């Protein structure tokens, strides 16, 4: 059973940066594609970045492309989300997720992922 623990959230002003981390334990990290999702108050959880087990293939939605960067370090069992040029609309709880390697590209939907962290709050003030 894979466990995921996020950290790095906080309060930042618009235009600022944050780096989120997610540490995995309990299973072989490189067996999984990884992703970050976010959920704002009253809204559905949405995809913000995904990376294959090897780190070769990466996907972003248009809303964060050019501002967010997902990366992973398989030796440290960790996936990162570097967030730059943050906007108030980026305010949400950010979740790390892990899914099996049945696809060759990162999935963009909730059903592509089997394990989830508890989330970390990111608040961007205007």
MOPAC internal coordinates of N, CA, C and O (Angstrom, degrees):
PM7 1SCF
backbone

  N    0.0000 0     0.00 0     0.00 0    0    0    0
  C    1.4485 1     0.00 0     0.00 0    1    0    0
  C    1.5286 1   108.70 1     0.00 0    2    1    0
  O    1.2310 1   121.00 1   -54.35 1    3    2    1
  N    1.3072 1   115.69 1   125.65 1    3    2    1
  C    1.4531 1   120.69 1  -178.24 1    5    3    2
  C    1.5247 1   109.80 1   -87.56 1    6    5    3
  O    1.2310 1   120.64 1   -47.70 1    7    6    5
  N    1.3230 1   116.39 1   132.30 1    7    6    5
  C    1.4604 1   121.59 1   173.46 1    9    7    6
  C    1.5261 1   109.09 1  -111.74 1   10    9    7
  O    1.2310 1   121.46 1   -38.76 1   11   10    9
  N    1.3410 1   114.82 1   141.24 1   11   10    9
  C    1.4601 1   121.24 1  -177.79 1   13   11   10
  C    1.5265 1   109.16 1  -127.12 1   14   13   11
  O    1.2310 1   120.91 1   -47.11 1   15   14   13
  N    1.3311 1   115.86 1   132.89 1   15   14   13
  C    1.4676 1   120.52 1  -179.96 1   17   15   14
  C    1.5215 1   108.80 1  -130.51 1   18   17   15
  O    1.2310 1   121.07 1   -62.47 1   19   18   17
  N    1.3313 1   115.56 1   117.53 1   19   18   17
  C    1.4647 1   121.24 1   179.26 1   21   19   18
  C    1.5196 1   111.28 1   -90.90 1   22   21   19
  O    1.2310 1   121.24 1   -24.50 1   23   22   21
  N    1.3260 1   115.24 1   155.50 1   23   22   21
  C    1.4599 1   121.96 1   173.49 1   25   23   22
  C    1.5204 1   108.45 1  -155.29 1   26   25   23
  O    1.2310 1   121.25 1   -11.57 1   27   26   25
  N    1.3371 1   115.22 1   168.43 1   27   26   25
  C    1.4554 1   119.86 1   174.81 1   29   27   26
  C    1.5148 1   115.66 1   104.97 1   30   29   27
  O    1.2310 1   120.38 1   174.47 1   31   30   29
  N    1.3240 1   116.88 1    -5.53 1   31   30   29
  C    1.4535 1   118.75 1   178.16 1   33   31   30
  C    1.5209 1   111.48 1   -70.74 1   34   33   31
  O    1.2310 1   121.27 1    -8.66 1   35   34   33
  N    1.3330 1   115.18 1   171.34 1   35   34   33
  C    1.4495 1   119.73 1   179.24 1   37   35   34
  C    1.5008 1   111.79 1   164.70 1   38   37   35
  O    1.2310 1   121.45 1    13.56 1   39   38   37
  N    1.3293 1   114.84 1  -166.44 1   39   38   37
  C    1.4617 1   122.70 1   179.37 1   41   39   38
  C    1.5160 1   109.13 1  -102.96 1   42   41   39
  O    1.2310 1   120.62 1   -49.65 1   43   42   41
  N    1.3354 1   116.42 1   130.35 1   43   42   41
  C    1.4463 1   121.33 1  -179.14 1   45   43   42
  C    1.5257 1   108.69 1  -142.41 1   46   45   43
  O    1.2310 1   120.71 1   -28.99 1   47   46   45
  N    1.3217 1   116.25 1   151.01 1   47   46   45
  C    1.4612 1   119.73 1   176.91 1   49   47   46
  C    1.5239 1   110.87 1   -79.09 1   50   49   47
  O    1.2310 1   120.76 1   -24.75 1   51   50   49
  N    1.3066 1   116.15 1   155.25 1   51   50   49
  C    1.4537 1   121.05 1   176.37 1   53   51   50
  C    1.5262 1   109.72 1   -55.28 1   54   53   51
  O    1.2310 1   121.29 1   -43.04 1   55   54   53
  N    1.3346 1   115.13 1   136.96 1   55   54   53
  C    1.4487 1   121.25 1  -176.36 1   57   55   54
  C    1.5210 1   113.99 1    92.64 1   58   57   55
  O    1.2310 1   120.73 1   168.11 1   59   58   57
  N    1.3190 1   116.21 1   -11.89 1   59   58   57
  C    1.4554 1   121.02 1  -178.66 1   61   59   58
  C    1.5177 1   113.06 1   -82.66 1   62   61   59
  O    1.2310 1   121.59 1     5.42 1   63   62   61
  N    1.3290 1   114.57 1  -174.58 1   63   62   61
  C    1.4658 1   121.60 1  -176.96 1   65   63   62
  C    1.5184 1   110.60 1  -132.10 1   66   65   63
  O    1.2310 1   121.53 1   -26.22 1   67   66   65
  N    1.3112 1   114.68 1   153.78 1   67   66   65
  C    1.4687 1   123.14 1   171.46 1   69   67   66
  C    1.5201 1   108.04 1  -144.83 1   70   69   67
  O    1.2310 1   120.92 1   -28.85 1   71   70   69
  N    1.3240 1   115.86 1   151.15 1   71   70   69
  C    1.4558 1   120.14 1   171.41 1   73   71   70
  C    1.5166 1   108.98 1  -121.83 1   74   73   71
  O    1.2310 1   121.17 1   -58.65 1   75   74   73
  N    1.3138 1   115.37 1   121.35 1   75   74   73
  C    1.4568 1   121.77 1   176.46 1   77   75   74
  C    1.5202 1   109.13 1   -93.89 1   78   77   75
  O    1.2310 1   121.39 1   -33.50 1   79   78   77
  N    1.3249 1   114.95 1   146.50 1   79   78   77
  C    1.4576 1   121.61 1   175.77 1   81   79   78
  C    1.5226 1   109.02 1  -126.06 1   82   81   79
  O    1.2310 1   121.14 1   -29.18 1   83   82   81
  N    1.3143 1   115.42 1   150.82 1   83   82   81
  C    1.4629 1   121.50 1   176.26 1   85   83   82
  C    1.5185 1   107.33 1  -139.44 1   86   85   83
  O    1.2310 1   121.00 1   -63.17 1   87   86   85
  N    1.3244 1   115.69 1   116.83 1   87   86   85
  C    1.4541 1   121.13 1  -179.56 1   89   87   86
  C    1.5168 1   109.43 1  -101.39 1   90   89   87
  O    1.2310 1   120.95 1   -48.25 1   91   90   89
  N    1.3164 1   115.79 1   131.75 1   91   90   89
  C    1.4581 1   122.03 1  -179.59 1   93   91   90
  C    1.5218 1   110.67 1  -104.46 1   94   93   91
  O    1.2310 1   121.05 1   -31.27 1   95   94   93
  N    1.3322 1   115.59 1   148.73 1   95   94   93
  C    1.4621 1   121.04 1   175.98 1   97   95   94
  C    1.5178 1   108.90 1  -151.37 1   98   97   95
  O    1.2310 1   121.10 1   -18.41 1   99   98   97
  N    1.3259 1   115.50 1   161.59 1   99   98   97
  C    1.4539 1   120.62 1   174.37 1  101   99   98
  C    1.5133 1   115.20 1    96.19 1  102  101   99
  O    1.2310 1   120.03 1   169.09 1  103  102  101
  N    1.3230 1   117.55 1   -10.91 1  103  102  101
  C    1.4559 1   120.61 1   178.93 1  105  103  102
  C    1.5190 1   107.91 1  -160.41 1  106  105  103
  O    1.2310 1   120.26 1    -6.82 1  107  106  105
  N    1.3170 1   117.11 1   173.18 1  107  106  105
  C    1.4665 1   121.30 1  -176.55 1  109  107  106
  C    1.5221 1   110.03 1   -76.02 1  110  109  107
  O    1.2310 1   121.02 1   -67.89 1  111  110  109
  N    1.3276 1   115.66 1   112.11 1  111  110  109
  C    1.4583 1   121.64 1  -173.70 1  113  111  110
  C    1.5219 1   112.60 1   -58.41 1  114  113  111
  O    1.2310 1   120.14 1   140.39 1  115  114  113
  N    1.3112 1   117.33 1   -39.61 1  115  114  113
  C    1.4654 1   120.28 1  -176.09 1  117  115  114
  C    1.5226 1   112.63 1   -72.38 1  118  117  115
  O    1.2310 1   119.74 1   178.46 1  119  118  117
  N    1.3151 1   118.09 1    -1.54 1  119  118  117
  C    1.4644 1   120.94 1   173.98 1  121  119  118
  C    1.5226 1   112.96 1   -80.64 1  122  121  119
  O    1.2310 1   120.96 1   176.03 1  123  122  121
  N    1.3383 1   115.78 1    -3.97 1  123  122  121
  C    1.4557 1   119.32 1  -170.56 1  125  123  122
  C    1.5239 1   112.82 1  -125.45 1  126  125  123
  O    1.2310 1   121.86 1   -38.86 1  127  126  125
  N    1.3445 1   114.05 1   141.14 1  127  126  125
  C    1.4580 1   119.44 1   160.79 1  129  127  126
  C    1.5288 1   106.69 1   -75.41 1  130  129  127
  O    1.2310 1   120.62 1   -28.78 1  131  130  129
  N    1.3354 1   116.42 1   151.22 1  131  130  129
  C    1.4590 1   120.70 1  -177.74 1  133  131  130
  C    1.5195 1   110.24 1  -126.05 1  134  133  131
  O    1.2310 1   121.20 1   -24.07 1  135  134  133
  N    1.3180 1   115.32 1   155.93 1  135  134  133
  C    1.4679 1   119.74 1  -179.92 1  137  135  134
  C    1.5202 1   110.00 1  -152.98 1  138  137  135
  O    1.2310 1   122.06 1   -17.80 1  139  138  137
  N    1.3212 1   113.66 1   162.20 1  139  138  137
  C    1.4547 1   122.06 1   169.93 1  141  139  138
  C    1.5371 1   107.78 1  -118.90 1  142  141  139
  O    1.2310 1   121.62 1   -43.34 1  143  142  141
  N    1.3049 1   114.51 1   136.66 1  143  142  141
  C    1.4580 1   122.70 1   173.10 1  145  143  142
  C    1.5289 1   106.98 1  -125.11 1  146  145  143
  O    1.2310 1   121.13 1   -14.79 1  147  146  145
  N    1.3233 1   115.45 1   165.21 1  147  146  145
  C    1.4629 1   119.44 1   174.10 1  149  147  146
  C    1.5259 1   109.24 1  -141.26 1  150  149  147
  O    1.2310 1   122.28 1   -24.59 1  151  150  149
  N    1.3206 1   113.24 1   155.41 1  151  150  149
  C    1.4672 1   119.32 1   178.91 1  153  151  150
  C    1.5114 1   109.00 1  -139.16 1  154  153  151
  O    1.2310 1   120.81 1   -66.60 1  155  154  153
  N    1.3241 1   116.05 1   113.40 1  155  154  153
  C    1.4542 1   122.03 1   175.32 1  157  155  154
  C    1.5231 1   109.06 1   -84.43 1  158  157  155
  O    1.2310 1   120.89 1   -21.19 1  159  158  157
  N    1.3043 1   115.90 1   158.81 1  159  158  157
  C    1.4643 1   121.10 1  -178.75 1  161  159  158
  C    1.5241 1   110.52 1   -56.98 1  162  161  159
  O    1.2310 1   120.95 1   -53.51 1  163  162  161
  N    1.3206 1   115.78 1   126.49 1  163  162  161
  C    1.4518 1   120.97 1   177.67 1  165  163  162
  C    1.5137 1   115.79 1    77.75 1  166  165  163
  O    1.2310 1   120.54 1  -173.61 1  167  166  165
  N    1.3235 1   116.58 1     6.39 1  167  166  165
  C    1.4701 1   120.45 1  -178.52 1  169  167  166
  C    1.5176 1   111.08 1  -121.46 1  170  169  167
  O    1.2310 1   121.11 1   -13.90 1  171  170  169
  N    1.3183 1   115.48 1   166.10 1  171  170  169
  C    1.4565 1   120.42 1   178.13 1  173  171  170
  C    1.5289 1   110.44 1   -78.07 1  174  173  171
  O    1.2310 1   121.60 1   -23.83 1  175  174  173
  N    1.3130 1   114.54 1   156.17 1  175  174  173
  C    1.4538 1   119.60 1   176.47 1  177  175  174
  C    1.5250 1   109.05 1   -69.29 1  178  177  175
  O    1.2310 1   120.85 1   -44.47 1  179  178  177
  N    1.3458 1   115.98 1   135.53 1  179  178  177
  C    1.4645 1   119.72 1  -176.52 1  181  179  178
  C    1.5258 1   111.58 1  -129.90 1  182  181  179
  O    1.2310 1   121.50 1   -29.60 1  183  182  181
  N    1.3013 1   114.73 1   150.40 1  183  182  181
  C    1.4585 1   124.08 1  -179.32 1  185  183  182
  C    1.5302 1   110.28 1   -73.14 1  186  185  183
  O    1.2310 1   120.21 1   -44.69 1  187  186  185
  N    1.3516 1   117.20 1   135.31 1  187  186  185
  C    1.4637 1   119.79 1   176.14 1  189  187  186
  C    1.5236 1   113.35 1  -126.93 1  190  189  187
  O    1.2310 1   120.33 1   174.17 1  191  190  189
  N    1.3376 1   116.98 1    -5.83 1  191  190  189
  C    1.4582 1   118.26 1   175.37 1  193  191  190
  C    1.5109 1   111.04 1   171.36 1  194  193  191
  O    1.2310 1   120.18 1   -36.24 1  195  194  193
  N    1.3225 1   117.27 1   143.76 1  195  194  193
  C    1.4517 1   121.52 1   179.10 1  197  195  194
  C    1.5208 1   110.31 1  -142.08 1  198  197  195
  O    1.2310 1   120.94 1   -27.76 1  199  198  197
  N    1.3230 1   115.82 1   152.24 1  199  198  197
  C    1.4626 1   121.07 1  -177.66 1  201  199  198
  C    1.5185 1   108.40 1  -144.32 1  202  201  199
  O    1.2310 1   120.84 1   -44.08 1  203  202  201
  N    1.3191 1   116.00 1   135.92 1  203  202  201
  C    1.4565 1   119.48 1   178.90 1  205  203  202
  C    1.5228 1   111.27 1   -71.52 1  206  205  203
  O    1.2310 1   120.97 1   -10.87 1  207  206  205
  N    1.3429 1   115.76 1   169.13 1  207  206  205
  C    1.4520 1   120.11 1  -175.25 1  209  207  206
  C    1.5244 1   112.33 1   -57.70 1  210  209  207
  O    1.2310 1   120.72 1   147.16 1  211  210  209
  N    1.3437 1   116.22 1   -32.84 1  211  210  209
  C    1.4653 1   121.15 1  -177.61 1  213  211  210
  C    1.5209 1   112.70 1   -85.59 1  214  213  211
  O    1.2310 1   120.26 1   165.20 1  215  214  213
  N    1.3256 1   117.11 1   -14.80 1  215  214  213
  C    1.4543 1   120.82 1  -174.96 1  217  215  214
  C    1.5160 1   113.89 1    84.20 1  218  217  215
  O    1.2310 1   120.29 1  -178.81 1  219  218  217
  N    1.3228 1   117.06 1     1.19 1  219  218  217
  C    1.4696 1   120.16 1  -174.86 1  221  219  218
  C    1.5220 1   111.33 1   -77.35 1  222  221  219
  O    1.2310 1   120.53 1   138.78 1  223  222  221
  N    1.3054 1   116.58 1   -41.22 1  223  222  221
  C    1.4670 1   119.29 1  -177.97 1  225  223  222
  C    1.5205 1   110.55 1  -107.30 1  226  225  223
  O    1.2310 1   121.38 1   -47.00 1  227  226  225
  N    1.3312 1   114.97 1   133.00 1  227  226  225
  C    1.4551 1   122.38 1  -176.62 1  229  227  226
  C    1.5244 1   108.44 1  -134.30 1  230  229  227
  O    1.2310 1   120.63 1   -34.14 1  231  230  229
  N    1.3127 1   116.40 1   145.86 1  231  230  229
  C    1.4670 1   121.01 1   179.63 1  233  231  230
  C    1.5222 1   109.90 1  -137.45 1  234  233  231
  O    1.2310 1   121.40 1   -36.09 1  235  234  233
  N    1.3296 1   114.92 1   143.91 1  235  234  233
  C    1.4675 1   122.28 1   176.39 1  237  235  234
  C    1.5255 1   109.40 1  -137.44 1  238  237  235
  O    1.2310 1   120.13 1   -28.93 1  239  238  237
  N    1.3252 1   117.36 1   151.07 1  239  238  237
  C    1.4640 1   118.62 1   168.27 1  241  239  238
  C    1.5240 1   108.90 1   -78.77 1  242  241  239
  O    1.2310 1   120.42 1   -18.01 1  243  242  241
  N    1.3124 1   116.80 1   161.99 1  243  242  241
  C    1.4652 1   120.65 1  -178.70 1  245  243  242
  C    1.5292 1   112.36 1   -61.30 1  246  245  243
  O    1.2310 1   120.46 1   151.84 1  247  246  245
  N    1.3208 1   116.72 1   -28.16 1  247  246  245
  C    1.4672 1   120.07 1  -175.09 1  249  247  246
  C    1.5288 1   113.31 1   -64.79 1  250  249  247
  O    1.2310 1   119.89 1   157.47 1  251  250  249
  N    1.3344 1   117.82 1   -22.53 1  251  250  249
  C    1.4665 1   119.85 1  -178.09 1  253  251  250
  C    1.5199 1   112.93 1  -122.86 1  254  253  251
  O    1.2310 1   120.09 1   175.54 1  255  254  253
  N    1.3251 1   117.44 1    -4.46 1  255  254  253
  C    1.4675 1   121.01 1  -177.02 1  257  255  254
  C    1.5222 1   109.73 1   -59.39 1  258  257  255
  O    1.2310 1   120.72 1   -47.95 1  259  258  257
  N    1.3191 1   116.23 1   132.05 1  259  258  257
  C    1.4543 1   121.62 1  -178.31 1  261  259  258
  C    1.5155 1   114.04 1    89.84 1  262  261  259
  O    1.2310 1   120.20 1   165.80 1  263  262  261
  N    1.3277 1   117.22 1   -14.20 1  263  262  261
  C    1.4754 1   121.28 1   179.56 1  265  263  262
  C    1.5300 1   111.61 1  -113.49 1  266  265  263
  O    1.2310 1   120.07 1   143.86 1  267  266  265
  N    1.3267 1   117.47 1   -36.14 1  267  266  265
  C    1.4586 1   122.36 1  -177.48 1  269  267  266
  C    1.5217 1   109.61 1  -106.71 1  270  269  267
  O    1.2310 1   120.91 1   -34.91 1  271  270  269
  N    1.3378 1   115.87 1   145.09 1  271  270  269
  C    1.4532 1   121.88 1   176.53 1  273  271  270
  C    1.5208 1   109.34 1  -133.64 1  274  273  271
  O    1.2310 1   121.07 1   -56.02 1  275  274  273
  N    1.3308 1   115.56 1   123.98 1  275  274  273
  C    1.4599 1   120.88 1   175.88 1  277  275  274
  C    1.5139 1   108.39 1   -99.27 1  278  277  275
  O    1.2310 1   120.76 1   -38.81 1  279  278  277
  N    1.3195 1   116.15 1   141.19 1  279  278  277
  C    1.4623 1   120.83 1   177.31 1  281  279  278
  C    1.5249 1   108.05 1  -150.26 1  282  281  279
  O    1.2310 1   120.88 1   -12.33 1  283  282  281
  N    1.3152 1   115.93 1   167.67 1  283  282  281
  C    1.4625 1   119.54 1   179.18 1  285  283  282
  C    1.5159 1   109.67 1  -145.72 1  286  285  283
  O    1.2310 1   121.52 1   -26.28 1  287  286  285
  N    1.3256 1   114.69 1   153.72 1  287  286  285
  C    1.4566 1   122.99 1   174.83 1  289  287  286
  C    1.5201 1   106.45 1  -127.95 1  290  289  287
  O    1.2310 1   120.63 1   -79.25 1  291  290  289
  N    1.3219 1   116.40 1   100.75 1  291  290  289
  C    1.4573 1   119.81 1  -175.90 1  293  291  290
  C    1.5306 1   112.09 1   -66.23 1  294  293  291
  O    1.2310 1   120.17 1   153.27 1  295  294  293
  N    1.3166 1   117.29 1   -26.73 1  295  294  293
  C    1.4622 1   120.29 1   177.91 1  297  295  294
  C    1.5249 1   111.57 1   -68.89 1  298  297  295
  O    1.2310 1   120.76 1   153.43 1  299  298  297
  N    1.3331 1   116.15 1   -26.57 1  299  298  297
  C    1.4712 1   120.90 1  -179.80 1  301  299  298
  C    1.5185 1   112.37 1  -104.86 1  302  301  299
  O    1.2310 1   120.12 1  -176.08 1  303  302  301
  N    1.3283 1   117.38 1     3.92 1  303  302  301
  C    1.4754 1   121.41 1  -179.49 1  305  303  302
  C    1.5237 1   111.70 1    54.14 1  306  305  303
  O    1.2310 1   120.90 1  -139.73 1  307  306  305
  N    1.3147 1   115.89 1    40.27 1  307  306  305
  C    1.4605 1   120.47 1  -172.35 1  309  307  306
  C    1.5285 1   111.40 1  -133.11 1  310  309  307
  O    1.2310 1   121.55 1   -40.31 1  311  310  309
  N    1.3285 1   114.64 1   139.69 1  311  310  309
  C    1.4545 1   121.58 1   171.18 1  313  311  310
  C    1.5265 1   107.42 1  -118.01 1  314  313  311
  O    1.2310 1   121.03 1   -35.85 1  315  314  313
  N    1.3210 1   115.64 1   144.15 1  315  314  313
  C    1.4668 1   121.72 1  -175.11 1  317  315  314
  C    1.5290 1   110.09 1  -121.21 1  318  317  315
  O    1.2310 1   121.42 1   -23.96 1  319  318  317
  N    1.3195 1   114.88 1   156.04 1  319  318  317
  C    1.4538 1   121.28 1   169.21 1  321  319  318
  C    1.5268 1   107.49 1  -134.30 1  322  321  319
  O    1.2310 1   121.11 1   -73.14 1  323  322  321
  N    1.3193 1   115.47 1   106.86 1  323  322  321
  C    1.4540 1   121.16 1   175.79 1  325  323  322
  C    1.5232 1   107.99 1   -87.57 1  326  325  323
  O    1.2310 1   120.51 1   -57.60 1  327  326  325
  N    1.3223 1   116.64 1   122.40 1  327  326  325
  C    1.4606 1   121.35 1  -176.59 1  329  327  326
  C    1.5278 1   109.04 1  -118.23 1  330  329  327
  O    1.2310 1   120.94 1   -63.18 1  331  330  329
  N    1.3153 1   115.81 1   116.82 1  331  330  329
  C    1.4577 1   121.89 1   179.47 1  333  331  330
  C    1.5240 1   110.25 1  -115.88 1  334  333  331
  O    1.2310 1   121.05 1   -15.17 1  335  334  333
  N    1.3224 1   115.61 1   164.83 1  335  334  333
  C    1.4738 1   121.28 1   178.65 1  337  335  334
  C    1.5232 1   111.26 1    48.71 1  338  337  335
  O    1.2310 1   120.84 1  -131.54 1  339  338  337
  N    1.3045 1   116.00 1    48.46 1  339  338  337
  C    1.4634 1   120.85 1  -175.28 1  341  339  338
  C    1.5221 1   111.62 1   -65.87 1  342  341  339
  O    1.2310 1   121.40 1   -34.15 1  343  342  341
  N    1.3108 1   114.93 1   145.85 1  343  342  341
  C    1.4623 1   123.52 1  -179.09 1  345  343  342
  C    1.5346 1   109.03 1  -120.59 1  346  345  343
  O    1.2310 1   120.01 1   -23.78 1  347  346  345
  N    1.3181 1   117.58 1   156.22 1  347  346  345
  C    1.4743 1   118.78 1   176.95 1  349  347  346
  C    1.5290 1   112.85 1   -55.21 1  350  349  347
  O    1.2310 1   120.17 1   147.78 1  351  350  349
  N    1.3160 1   117.28 1   -32.22 1  351  350  349
  C    1.4699 1   119.42 1   179.56 1  353  351  350
  C    1.5307 1   113.51 1   -72.27 1  354  353  351
  O    1.2310 1   119.95 1   174.00 1  355  354  353
  N    1.3119 1   117.70 1    -6.00 1  355  354  353
  C    1.4633 1   121.16 1   173.14 1  357  355  354
  C    1.5373 1   111.50 1   -82.21 1  358  357  355
  O    1.2310 1   120.33 1   173.46 1  359  358  357
  N    1.3130 1   116.97 1    -6.54 1  359  358  357
  C    1.4663 1   121.02 1   178.85 1  361  359  358
  C    1.5225 1   110.51 1   -60.75 1  362  361  359
  O    1.2310 1   120.72 1   -55.49 1  363  362  361
  N    1.3320 1   116.23 1   124.51 1  363  362  361
  C    1.4629 1   121.45 1  -176.89 1  365  363  362
  C    1.5196 1   108.78 1  -177.97 1  366  365  363
  O    1.2310 1   121.36 1    -8.38 1  367  366  365
  N    1.3215 1   115.01 1   171.62 1  367  366  365
  C    1.4661 1   120.81 1   165.65 1  369  367  366
  C    1.5304 1   106.53 1   -88.70 1  370  369  367
  O    1.2310 1   121.13 1   -51.62 1  371  370  369
  N    1.3202 1   115.44 1   128.38 1  371  370  369
  C    1.4604 1   121.26 1  -178.10 1  373  371  370
  C    1.5280 1   109.51 1  -102.94 1  374  373  371
  O    1.2310 1   121.65 1   -48.48 1  375  374  373
  N    1.3342 1   114.45 1   131.52 1  375  374  373
  C    1.4559 1   121.75 1  -176.99 1  377  375  374
  C    1.5239 1   110.77 1  -118.51 1  378  377  375
  O    1.2310 1   121.56 1   -40.84 1  379  378  377
  N    1.2996 1   114.63 1   139.16 1  379  378  377
  C    1.4548 1   122.89 1   171.66 1  381  379  378
  C    1.5287 1   107.79 1   -92.98 1  382  381  379
  O    1.2310 1   120.35 1   -36.28 1  383  382  381
  N    1.3458 1   116.94 1   143.72 1  383  382  381
  C    1.4534 1   120.64 1  -179.18 1  385  383  382
  C    1.5165 1   110.35 1  -141.29 1  386  385  383
  O    1.2310 1   121.07 1   -28.75 1  387  386  385
  N    1.3272 1   115.55 1   151.25 1  387  386  385
  C    1.4670 1   121.88 1   179.10 1  389  387  386
  C    1.5185 1   109.17 1  -128.76 1  390  389  387
  O    1.2310 1   121.29 1   -41.24 1  391  390  389
  N    1.3426 1   115.14 1   138.76 1  391  390  389
  C    1.4568 1   120.23 1   179.39 1  393  391  390
  C    1.5151 1   110.65 1  -137.79 1  394  393  391
  O    1.2310 1   121.06 1   -19.91 1  395  394  393
  N    1.3016 1   115.57 1   160.09 1  395  394  393
  C    1.4622 1   119.82 1  -177.45 1  397  395  394
  C    1.5244 1   111.34 1   -68.81 1  398  397  395
  O    1.2310 1   120.75 1   -13.52 1  399  398  397
  N    1.3194 1   116.16 1   166.48 1  399  398  397
  C    1.4616 1   122.40 1  -175.62 1  401  399  398
  C    1.5152 1   112.90 1   -90.03 1  402  401  399
  O    1.2310 1   120.62 1  -149.59 1  403  402  401
  N    1.3493 1   116.41 1    30.41 1  403  402  401
  C    1.4713 1   119.11 1  -176.97 1  405  403  402
  C    1.5242 1   112.30 1   -71.59 1  406  405  403
  O    1.2310 1   119.78 1   161.04 1  407  406  405
  N    1.3276 1   118.02 1   -18.96 1  407  406  405
  C    1.4504 1   120.88 1   175.93 1  409  407  406
  C    1.5257 1   108.94 1  -108.95 1  410  409  407
  O    1.2310 1   120.81 1   -20.13 1  411  410  409
  N    1.3410 1   116.05 1   159.87 1  411  410  409
  C    1.4681 1   120.45 1   179.88 1  413  411  410
  C    1.5209 1   112.12 1   -94.54 1  414  413  411
  O    1.2310 1   120.78 1   174.05 1  415  414  413
  N    1.3406 1   116.11 1    -5.95 1  415  414  413
  C    1.4610 1   120.84 1   178.02 1  417  415  414
  C    1.5237 1   107.92 1  -128.30 1  418  417  415
  O    1.2310 1   119.61 1   -21.96 1  419  418  417
  N    1.3147 1   118.35 1   158.04 1  419  418  417
  C    1.4654 1   118.81 1   179.52 1  421  419  418
  C    1.5213 1   111.66 1   -66.15 1  422  421  419
  O    1.2310 1   120.41 1   -48.34 1  423  422  421
  N    1.3317 1   116.83 1   131.66 1  423  422  421
  C    1.4470 1   119.43 1   175.77 1  425  423  422
  C    1.5207 1   111.62 1   -70.70 1  426  425  423
  O    1.2310 1   120.59 1   -25.13 1  427  426  425
  N    1.3410 1   116.48 1   154.87 1  427  426  425
  C    1.4563 1   121.49 1  -178.18 1  429  427  426
  C    1.5191 1   113.14 1  -114.17 1  430  429  427
  O    1.2310 1   120.03 1  -177.66 1  431  430  429
  N    1.3204 1   117.54 1     2.34 1  431  430  429
  C    1.4603 1   120.33 1  -176.84 1  433  431  430
  C    1.5267 1   110.72 1  -116.51 1  434  433  431
  O    1.2310 1   121.11 1   -20.70 1  435  434  433
  N    1.3197 1   115.49 1   159.30 1  435  434  433
  C    1.4566 1   120.69 1  -179.70 1  437  435  434
  C    1.5221 1   111.91 1   -56.90 1  438  437  435
  O    1.2310 1   120.45 1   142.77 1  439  438  437
  N    1.3234 1   116.74 1   -37.23 1  439  438  437
  C    1.4573 1   120.58 1  -174.77 1  441  439  438
  C    1.5308 1   112.94 1   -71.42 1  442  441  439
  O    1.2310 1   120.01 1   168.67 1  443  442  441
  N    1.3275 1   117.59 1   -11.33 1  443  442  441
  C    1.4719 1   120.51 1   176.50 1  445  443  442
  C    1.5181 1   112.01 1   -76.58 1  446  445  443
  O    1.2310 1   119.88 1   170.59 1  447  446  445
  N    1.3330 1   117.83 1    -9.41 1  447  446  445
  C    1.4596 1   121.62 1  -172.46 1  449  447  446
  C    1.5189 1   111.15 1  -124.68 1  450  449  447
  O    1.2310 1   121.40 1   -40.46 1  451  450  449
  N    1.3385 1   114.92 1   139.54 1  451  450  449
  C    1.4581 1   121.40 1  -172.69 1  453  451  450
  C    1.5220 1   113.69 1  -106.23 1  454  453  451
  O    1.2310 1   120.71 1   156.73 1  455  454  453
  N    1.3190 1   116.25 1   -23.27 1  455  454  453
  C    1.4658 1   120.21 1  -175.68 1  457  455  454
  C    1.5265 1   108.73 1  -126.80 1  458  457  455
  O    1.2310 1   121.47 1   -37.23 1  459  458  457
  N    1.3253 1   114.80 1   142.77 1  459  458  457
  C    1.4548 1   121.04 1  -175.27 1  461  459  458
  C    1.5245 1   110.34 1  -135.75 1  462  461  459
  O    1.2310 1   121.12 1   -34.08 1  463  462  461
  N    1.3369 1   115.46 1   145.92 1  463  462  461
  C    1.4524 1   120.05 1   171.43 1  465  463  462
  C    1.5131 1   110.66 1   -83.82 1  466  465  463
  O    1.2310 1   121.33 1     1.88 1  467  466  465
  N    1.3326 1   115.06 1  -178.12 1  467  466  465
  C    1.4544 1   120.40 1  -176.52 1  469  467  466
  C    1.5263 1   112.50 1   -86.30 1  470  469  467
  O    1.2310 1   120.11 1   166.64 1  471  470  469
  N    1.3111 1   117.39 1   -13.36 1  471  470  469
  C    1.4545 1   121.87 1   177.16 1  473  471  470
  C    1.5176 1   113.29 1    96.46 1  474  473  471
  O    1.2310 1   121.49 1   -26.66 1  475  474  473
  N    1.3283 1   114.76 1   153.34 1  475  474  473
  C    1.4594 1   121.74 1   175.46 1  477  475  474
  C    1.5284 1   108.24 1  -136.64 1  478  477  475
  O    1.2310 1   121.07 1   -45.05 1  479  478  477
  N    1.3301 1   115.56 1   134.95 1  479  478  477
  C    1.4598 1   120.44 1  -174.41 1  481  479  478
  C    1.5256 1   110.95 1   -80.41 1  482  481  479
  O    1.2310 1   121.10 1   -47.43 1  483  482  481
  N    1.3209 1   115.50 1   132.57 1  483  482  481
  C    1.4630 1   122.27 1   172.13 1  485  483  482
  C    1.5270 1   107.31 1  -120.56 1  486  485  483
  O    1.2310 1   120.90 1   -56.03 1  487  486  485
  N    1.3171 1   115.88 1   123.97 1  487  486  485
  C    1.4562 1   120.96 1   178.79 1  489  487  486
  C    1.5180 1   108.99 1  -123.60 1  490  489  487
  O    1.2310 1   120.78 1   -54.86 1  491  490  489
  N    1.3300 1   116.10 1   125.14 1  491  490  489
  C    1.4590 1   121.54 1  -179.52 1  493  491  490
  C    1.5220 1   108.14 1  -113.12 1  494  493  491
  O    1.2310 1   120.81 1   -61.98 1  495  494  493
  N    1.3144 1   116.06 1   118.02 1  495  494  493
  C    1.4657 1   120.77 1  -179.03 1  497  495  494
  C    1.5265 1   110.40 1   -92.09 1  498  497  495
  O    1.2310 1   121.52 1   -31.05 1  499  498  497
  N    1.3251 1   114.70 1   148.95 1  499  498  497
  C    1.4829 1   119.70 1  -178.08 1  501  499  498
  C    1.5166 1   111.28 1   -90.33 1  502  501  499
  O    1.2310 1   120.10 1   180.00 1  503  502  501

